[in-house]
Amino acid sequence: MRCISSSLPEFAYPVPHGYFDGVLIMDLVTDAAGNPAPRLGEVELSADTAREYHRDLVRQVVRMLCIGLIHGDLSEFNVLGHAGGPVIIDLPQAVNAAGNNAAFAMLERDVNNLRATLGRFAPELLATEFAREMWALFEQGE
């Protein structure tokens, strides 16, 4: 796993190794035991871990938005439970936040999917509303 460094929290992603016959070959993301990491929808989390994952994933969504990208299909199926924390996968459909008329709706759906998934384990997360704040700051260039 490689991380991009900057003043923002790190964004973990599987390292790509090549594109062959329409298939992107990337590092295997593993769990703490070294097995292929499960999708977020396939695990049971403690409330503390769910809150930690939510914090990390929202930071990763902010980080993507800071470079002008929105995942566009972020859900429990596109987040893996890596030994070091959650890893967002399936980025080919990411959209340009400034160049897509549906960008805010996509951002809102991504953030709300995270809230709903992790809110099953930490119900207080269901009261969070971060997408509008993120979008407003993005529009202001902040």
GROMACS elastic network, one bead per residue, 0.5 to 0.9 nm:
[ bonds ]
;  ai    aj funct       b0    kb
    1    12     6  0.66111   500
    1    13     6  0.61177   500
    1    14     6  0.53174   500
    1    15     6  0.60339   500
    1    27     6  0.71695   500
    1    28     6  0.86775   500
    1    29     6  0.76332   500
    2    11     6  0.84136   500
    2    12     6  0.61428   500
    2    13     6  0.62988   500
    2    14     6  0.68856   500
    2    15     6  0.63372   500
    3    10     6  0.58388   500
    3    11     6  0.55836   500
    3    13     6  0.68370   500
    4     9     6  0.89624   500
    4    10     6  0.59275   500
    4    11     6  0.61005   500
    4    12     6  0.74674   500
    4    13     6  0.89885   500
    5     8     6  0.75647   500
    5     9     6  0.77581   500
    5    10     6  0.59142   500
    5    11     6  0.80528   500
    6     9     6  0.73191   500
    6    10     6  0.73164   500
    7    10     6  0.85199   500
    8    11     6  0.87447   500
    8    59     6  0.82034   500
    8    62     6  0.89587   500
    8    63     6  0.68076   500
    9    56     6  0.82530   500
    9    59     6  0.66509   500
    9    60     6  0.73915   500
    9    63     6  0.74729   500
   10    59     6  0.84874   500
   10    60     6  0.74607   500
   10    63     6  0.81580   500
   11    56     6  0.89209   500
   11    59     6  0.83540   500
   11    60     6  0.57292   500
   11    63     6  0.73067   500
   11    64     6  0.84449   500
   11    87     6  0.81517   500
   11    88     6  0.86288   500
   12    60     6  0.83799   500
   12    85     6  0.87112   500
   12    86     6  0.80904   500
   12    87     6  0.58770   500
   12    88     6  0.74712   500
   13    16     6  0.88642   500
   13    27     6  0.88201   500
   13    29     6  0.86929   500
   13    87     6  0.60496   500
   13    88     6  0.65910   500
   13    89     6  0.70290   500
   14    26     6  0.58201   500
   14    27     6  0.50618   500
   14    28     6  0.69711   500
   14    29     6  0.65802   500
   14    87     6  0.79811   500
   14    88     6  0.87441   500
   14    89     6  0.76837   500
   15    25     6  0.86594   500
   15    26     6  0.53802   500
   15    27     6  0.52741   500
   15    28     6  0.86560   500
   16    19     6  0.82575   500
   16    24     6  0.70483   500
   16    25     6  0.58666   500
   16    27     6  0.64480   500
   17    24     6  0.76410   500
   17    25     6  0.54704   500
   17    26     6  0.53963   500
   17    27     6  0.74195   500
   18    23     6  0.82719   500
   18    24     6  0.59466   500
   18    25     6  0.53346   500
   18    26     6  0.73293   500
   19    22     6  0.64006   500
   19    23     6  0.54769   500
   19    25     6  0.60350   500
   20    23     6  0.51889   500
   20    24     6  0.64886   500
   20    25     6  0.74939   500
   21    24     6  0.85215   500
   26    29     6  0.88013   500
   28    36     6  0.67760   500
   28    37     6  0.82014   500
   29    34     6  0.86071   500
   29    35     6  0.83019   500
   29    36     6  0.59588   500
   29    37     6  0.55761   500
   29    38     6  0.89246   500
   29    80     6  0.75243   500
   29    81     6  0.83690   500
   29    82     6  0.62077   500
   29    83     6  0.86093   500
   29    87     6  0.81002   500
   30    33     6  0.75019   500
   30    34     6  0.51221   500
   30    35     6  0.51659   500
   30    38     6  0.80634   500
   30    80     6  0.85175   500
   30    81     6  0.77700   500
   30    82     6  0.54396   500
   30    83     6  0.65150   500
   31    34     6  0.53208   500
   31    35     6  0.55209   500
   31    36     6  0.61473   500
   31    38     6  0.73580   500
   31    80     6  0.86525   500
   31    81     6  0.63325   500
   31    84     6  0.81420   500
   32    35     6  0.74762   500
   32    37     6  0.83638   500
   32    82     6  0.70040   500
   32    84     6  0.78549   500
   33    36     6  0.88061   500
   33    83     6  0.79186   500
   34    37     6  0.80164   500
   34    83     6  0.82215   500
   35    38     6  0.85946   500
   36    82     6  0.85798   500
   37    80     6  0.57482   500
   37    81     6  0.54300   500
   37    82     6  0.55944   500
   37    83     6  0.79585   500
   38    41     6  0.80106   500
   38    42     6  0.60934   500
   38    43     6  0.69634   500
   38    79     6  0.85104   500
   38    80     6  0.55727   500
   38    81     6  0.56436   500
   38    82     6  0.79188   500
   39    42     6  0.53722   500
   39    43     6  0.71420   500
   39    76     6  0.64578   500
   39    77     6  0.56040   500
   39    78     6  0.68852   500
   39    79     6  0.57074   500
   39    81     6  0.61597   500
   40    43     6  0.57475   500
   40    44     6  0.84269   500
   40    75     6  0.83382   500
   40    77     6  0.64311   500
   40    78     6  0.76899   500
   40    79     6  0.55327   500
   40    80     6  0.55354   500
   40    81     6  0.59657   500
   40    86     6  0.81020   500
   40   117     6  0.81459   500
   40   118     6  0.88146   500
   41    44     6  0.82041   500
   41    75     6  0.84923   500
   41    77     6  0.62516   500
   41    79     6  0.83699   500
   41    80     6  0.88403   500
   41   117     6  0.74281   500
   42    76     6  0.82692   500
   42    77     6  0.86312   500
   43    81     6  0.80414   500
   44   121     6  0.78035   500
   45    48     6  0.79562   500
   45    49     6  0.59070   500
   45    50     6  0.58524   500
   45   118     6  0.83249   500
   45   121     6  0.62593   500
   45   122     6  0.88896   500
   46    49     6  0.51726   500
   46    50     6  0.61114   500
   46    51     6  0.86130   500
   46   121     6  0.63369   500
   46   122     6  0.77704   500
   47    50     6  0.50545   500
   47    51     6  0.61951   500
   47    52     6  0.86095   500
   47   118     6  0.85223   500
   47   119     6  0.86894   500
   47   120     6  0.88010   500
   47   121     6  0.51388   500
   47   123     6  0.82880   500
   48    51     6  0.51782   500
   48    52     6  0.61950   500
   48    53     6  0.86184   500
   48   121     6  0.86063   500
   48   122     6  0.75077   500
   49    53     6  0.59987   500
   49    54     6  0.84128   500
   49   121     6  0.86541   500
   49   122     6  0.87851   500
   50    53     6  0.50680   500
   50    54     6  0.60154   500
   50    55     6  0.85652   500
   50   117     6  0.89820   500
   50   118     6  0.54197   500
   50   119     6  0.75749   500
   50   120     6  0.86500   500
   50   121     6  0.61113   500
   50   122     6  0.61532   500
   50   125     6  0.88718   500
   51    54     6  0.50287   500
   51    55     6  0.61721   500
   51    56     6  0.86223   500
   51   118     6  0.73626   500
   51   119     6  0.84705   500
   51   121     6  0.84538   500
   51   122     6  0.65661   500
   51   125     6  0.74297   500
   52    55     6  0.51526   500
   52    56     6  0.61901   500
   52    57     6  0.85493   500
   52    85     6  0.85421   500
   53    56     6  0.50612   500
   53    57     6  0.59069   500
   53    58     6  0.83829   500
   53    85     6  0.68500   500
   53    86     6  0.62072   500
   53   118     6  0.77902   500
   54    57     6  0.51641   500
   54    58     6  0.59504   500
   54    59     6  0.84146   500
   54    86     6  0.89886   500
   54   114     6  0.68999   500
   54   115     6  0.72724   500
   54   118     6  0.66245   500
   54   119     6  0.88598   500
   54   125     6  0.81278   500
   55    58     6  0.53460   500
   55    59     6  0.62170   500
   55    60     6  0.87148   500
   56    59     6  0.51459   500
   56    60     6  0.62705   500
   56    61     6  0.87799   500
   56    85     6  0.78348   500
   56    86     6  0.73168   500
   57    61     6  0.61913   500
   57    62     6  0.85651   500
   57    79     6  0.88977   500
   57    86     6  0.70046   500
   57    87     6  0.81754   500
   57    88     6  0.79619   500
   57   111     6  0.88375   500
   57   114     6  0.77542   500
   58    61     6  0.50077   500
   58    62     6  0.61975   500
   58    63     6  0.85263   500
   58   111     6  0.71503   500
   58   114     6  0.80950   500
   58   130     6  0.82979   500
   59    63     6  0.60495   500
   59    64     6  0.86347   500
   60    64     6  0.61897   500
   60    65     6  0.85376   500
   60    88     6  0.83149   500
   61    64     6  0.51596   500
   61    65     6  0.61988   500
   61    66     6  0.86379   500
   61    69     6  0.86550   500
   61    70     6  0.73125   500
   61    71     6  0.77661   500
   61   107     6  0.83915   500
   61   110     6  0.84033   500
   61   111     6  0.77867   500
   62    66     6  0.61114   500
   62    67     6  0.88897   500
   62   134     6  0.69915   500
   63    66     6  0.50452   500
   63    67     6  0.68174   500
   63    68     6  0.88570   500
   63    69     6  0.86692   500
   64    67     6  0.54128   500
   64    68     6  0.64136   500
   64    69     6  0.51095   500
   64    70     6  0.62992   500
   64    71     6  0.77809   500
   65    70     6  0.59611   500
   65    71     6  0.89331   500
   65    96     6  0.89574   500
   65    97     6  0.71002   500
   65   107     6  0.88178   500
   65   134     6  0.81708   500
   65   135     6  0.85487   500
   65   138     6  0.72111   500
   66    69     6  0.73776   500
   66   138     6  0.72765   500
   66   141     6  0.87082   500
   66   142     6  0.82510   500
   67    97     6  0.88836   500
   68    95     6  0.82664   500
   68    96     6  0.57782   500
   68    97     6  0.51435   500
   68    98     6  0.67017   500
   68   138     6  0.84541   500
   69    72     6  0.88188   500
   69    94     6  0.62461   500
   69    95     6  0.55757   500
   69    97     6  0.52697   500
   69    98     6  0.83721   500
   69   103     6  0.89850   500
   70    73     6  0.86779   500
   70    74     6  0.89889   500
   70    93     6  0.88699   500
   70    94     6  0.54178   500
   70    95     6  0.53222   500
   70    96     6  0.65854   500
   70    97     6  0.59614   500
   70   103     6  0.71223   500
   70   104     6  0.87971   500
   70   106     6  0.71837   500
   70   107     6  0.60689   500
   70   110     6  0.83513   500
   71    74     6  0.59688   500
   71    88     6  0.89778   500
   71    90     6  0.83243   500
   71    91     6  0.61591   500
   71    92     6  0.83554   500
   71    93     6  0.67470   500
   71    95     6  0.65185   500
   71   106     6  0.78788   500
   71   107     6  0.75416   500
   71   110     6  0.73125   500
   72    91     6  0.84691   500
   72    93     6  0.65803   500
   72    94     6  0.55599   500
   72    95     6  0.65645   500
   72   103     6  0.80043   500
   72   105     6  0.89555   500
   72   106     6  0.51680   500
   72   107     6  0.66254   500
   72   109     6  0.78286   500
   72   110     6  0.64561   500
   73    78     6  0.76099   500
   73    90     6  0.82344   500
   73    91     6  0.84265   500
   73    93     6  0.74758   500
   73    94     6  0.78627   500
   73   106     6  0.76014   500
   73   109     6  0.80347   500
   73   110     6  0.63781   500
   74    77     6  0.76286   500
   74    78     6  0.58060   500
   74    79     6  0.75192   500
   74    88     6  0.78594   500
   74    89     6  0.85631   500
   74    90     6  0.84762   500
   74    91     6  0.89643   500
   74   106     6  0.89716   500
   74   107     6  0.88480   500
   74   109     6  0.78622   500
   74   111     6  0.77782   500
   74   113     6  0.69270   500
   74   114     6  0.75358   500
   75    78     6  0.54258   500
   75    79     6  0.67948   500
   75   109     6  0.88528   500
   75   110     6  0.66095   500
   75   111     6  0.87477   500
   75   112     6  0.89533   500
   75   113     6  0.54470   500
   75   114     6  0.63052   500
   75   117     6  0.77865   500
   76    79     6  0.56604   500
   76    80     6  0.81470   500
   76   113     6  0.74809   500
   76   114     6  0.72057   500
   76   117     6  0.64775   500
   76   118     6  0.88445   500
   77    80     6  0.77734   500
   77    89     6  0.87538   500
   78    87     6  0.83009   500
   78    88     6  0.58781   500
   78    89     6  0.51590   500
   78    90     6  0.60464   500
   78    91     6  0.87150   500
   79    86     6  0.62724   500
   79    87     6  0.54180   500
   79    89     6  0.59027   500
   79    90     6  0.85769   500
   80    85     6  0.83821   500
   80    86     6  0.56062   500
   80    87     6  0.50833   500
   80    88     6  0.64620   500
   80    89     6  0.72785   500
   81    84     6  0.81552   500
   81    85     6  0.61433   500
   81    87     6  0.65450   500
   82    85     6  0.50932   500
   82    86     6  0.55356   500
   82    87     6  0.62934   500
   83    86     6  0.80935   500
   84    87     6  0.86998   500
   88    91     6  0.78353   500
   89    92     6  0.89704   500
   90    93     6  0.73825   500
   90    94     6  0.85388   500
   91    94     6  0.54173   500
   92    95     6  0.86773   500
   94    97     6  0.89848   500
   95    98     6  0.87804   500
   95    99     6  0.79387   500
   95   100     6  0.69595   500
   95   103     6  0.73631   500
   95   106     6  0.89089   500
   96    99     6  0.52550   500
   96   100     6  0.60707   500
   96   103     6  0.75271   500
   97   100     6  0.59133   500
   97   101     6  0.84067   500
   97   102     6  0.85752   500
   97   103     6  0.52796   500
   97   104     6  0.76504   500
   97   107     6  0.86253   500
   97   138     6  0.88849   500
   98   101     6  0.80503   500
   98   103     6  0.74267   500
   98   139     6  0.86687   500
   99   102     6  0.89861   500
   99   103     6  0.78397   500
  100   103     6  0.52085   500
  100   104     6  0.86265   500
  101   104     6  0.77632   500
  101   105     6  0.87136   500
  102   105     6  0.53643   500
  102   106     6  0.61915   500
  102   107     6  0.87148   500
  103   106     6  0.50955   500
  103   107     6  0.61319   500
  103   108     6  0.85301   500
  104   107     6  0.50220   500
  104   108     6  0.60021   500
  104   109     6  0.84779   500
  104   131     6  0.80207   500
  104   132     6  0.82149   500
  104   135     6  0.67224   500
  105   108     6  0.50665   500
  105   109     6  0.60924   500
  105   110     6  0.85990   500
  106   109     6  0.50719   500
  106   110     6  0.61412   500
  106   111     6  0.86521   500
  107   110     6  0.50981   500
  107   111     6  0.61876   500
  107   112     6  0.84499   500
  107   131     6  0.64820   500
  107   132     6  0.89333   500
  107   134     6  0.88062   500
  107   135     6  0.80082   500
  108   111     6  0.52473   500
  108   112     6  0.59422   500
  108   113     6  0.84225   500
  108   130     6  0.82167   500
  108   131     6  0.50389   500
  108   132     6  0.73690   500
  108   135     6  0.87268   500
  109   112     6  0.50740   500
  109   113     6  0.59367   500
  109   114     6  0.86392   500
  109   131     6  0.84587   500
  110   113     6  0.51965   500
  110   114     6  0.64906   500
  110   115     6  0.87818   500
  110   131     6  0.85906   500
  111   114     6  0.52422   500
  111   115     6  0.62894   500
  111   116     6  0.87650   500
  111   129     6  0.83335   500
  111   130     6  0.71453   500
  111   131     6  0.61220   500
  112   116     6  0.60714   500
  112   117     6  0.85035   500
  112   126     6  0.87419   500
  112   128     6  0.87673   500
  112   129     6  0.79154   500
  112   130     6  0.85135   500
  112   131     6  0.78207   500
  113   116     6  0.51757   500
  113   117     6  0.60750   500
  113   118     6  0.85069   500
  114   117     6  0.52375   500
  114   118     6  0.60032   500
  114   119     6  0.79806   500
  115   118     6  0.54663   500
  115   119     6  0.54858   500
  115   120     6  0.85902   500
  115   125     6  0.60215   500
  115   126     6  0.58247   500
  115   127     6  0.84603   500
  115   128     6  0.72435   500
  115   129     6  0.85968   500
  116   120     6  0.65936   500
  116   123     6  0.89250   500
  116   125     6  0.79164   500
  116   126     6  0.63376   500
  117   120     6  0.58198   500
  117   121     6  0.79536   500
  118   121     6  0.56216   500
  118   122     6  0.63697   500
  118   123     6  0.79898   500
  118   125     6  0.71405   500
  118   126     6  0.82758   500
  119   124     6  0.67389   500
  119   126     6  0.51860   500
  119   127     6  0.87574   500
  120   123     6  0.59129   500
  120   125     6  0.85817   500
  120   126     6  0.82712   500
  121   125     6  0.87869   500
  122   125     6  0.59097   500
  122   126     6  0.79384   500
  123   126     6  0.55599   500
  123   127     6  0.79306   500
  124   127     6  0.58227   500
  124   128     6  0.76688   500
  125   128     6  0.54238   500
  125   129     6  0.89583   500
  126   129     6  0.83627   500
  129   132     6  0.71167   500
  129   133     6  0.78705   500
  130   133     6  0.54234   500
  130   134     6  0.61641   500
  130   135     6  0.86645   500
  131   134     6  0.51182   500
  131   135     6  0.60949   500
  131   136     6  0.85685   500
  132   135     6  0.50950   500
  132   136     6  0.60461   500
  132   137     6  0.85913   500
  133   136     6  0.51517   500
  133   137     6  0.62433   500
  133   138     6  0.85499   500
  134   137     6  0.52890   500
  134   138     6  0.61298   500
  134   139     6  0.86774   500
  135   139     6  0.60893   500
  135   140     6  0.85782   500
  136   139     6  0.51516   500
  136   140     6  0.63078   500
  136   141     6  0.87142   500
  136   142     6  0.85806   500
  137   140     6  0.50493   500
  137   141     6  0.62095   500
  138   141     6  0.50338   500
  138   142     6  0.56564   500
  139   142     6  0.75414   500
